[in-house]
């Protein structure tokens, strides 16, 4: 089966991290849409024009990173990233959703500025002063205190939230928020994740893509002169 | 179990639809948020200040209707609603995520007072069309969103039927348009007690708002 999308996307990384924890990275081919994002080929494969998307061996298309990540968790061996206990499982899903609905929404204006080069100063100011601190407060409230998002082992919640650490350093810090401030559980979680190979691998993958993107941009700027 | 929120909210109704699908409607109670939405009491119970939230026996809360729905499916007796195979489970989740992330996110802006006229028209003619195209693309052709039985995916979309009829109609979005699979889904849901129940409950709740 084939997973499409750039590691710079936190939603693609959610799926990759899931595979990494399960030791199944070699079971899924990781590709980029032919012709790049939003190309004709991209829309032909996935009418939504988004990433990640997964094409199974029989041609079935699956979209939505949480659905793909849970699918990977179900079909591959290795540690399970969704607890059996219904309440713990719900907490994992809840935290994944908090990334989708709160964190990424607060991060959007700085991300738009640096990745898509669409800078909205008012939106960025609002994100830095209000939305991001509030999102961090919400996360602090619900996140676990044992160095993992829920319980004491890797779950999909860690897979969903780990990309946030890269985004914080690369995209949010330039605008004024570089860490979680005085939020002990988030700080504990961050330290534990970044000390682990799984966390380091994610930072390395995302960093490599960002570096390539910046280099390509620099070359394009030079060529334009 | 107590769900806090208001009966008009499609996210609240989703939880009751799930319980109803399991045959456990009576296991659930709907309680209004103490002191009203966004009150200090609301934020003390749920710092997100949103609905629904489910209060657990130990006083902690579960938020995010998708997570609550999946939880209820696991803990309540009755037919399983998450899908049988790993692939079906992924499809159920995918459809529910499309309902939440595209249909719901767009439709929220169509509620009275949420957006100006220009935005409303753009949402109706652009965002909602894309959302419905996506649902149509991935929906099963059986009259259910996934497979041929009620699942969490149907539970996510059923509450929106009320909103289409009441609020959508006012802005020129009364139904799913010329989309055969969704039309078949809507026709099938009109025969399902769980869908009728959701519609009636939302209708009553809206009336009670005055």
Interface residues (C-beta under 8 A of the other chain):
Chain A: X47 X48 X56 X60 X61 X62 X63 X64 X66 X67 X68 X70 X71 X74 X75 X86 X87 X89 X90 X91 X93 X94 X97 X98 X100 X101 X102 X137 X138 X141 X142
Chain B: X47 X48 X56 X62 X63 X64 X66 X67 X68 X70 X71 X74 X75 X86 X87 X89 X90 X91 X93 X94 X97 X98 X101 X133 X134 X137 X138
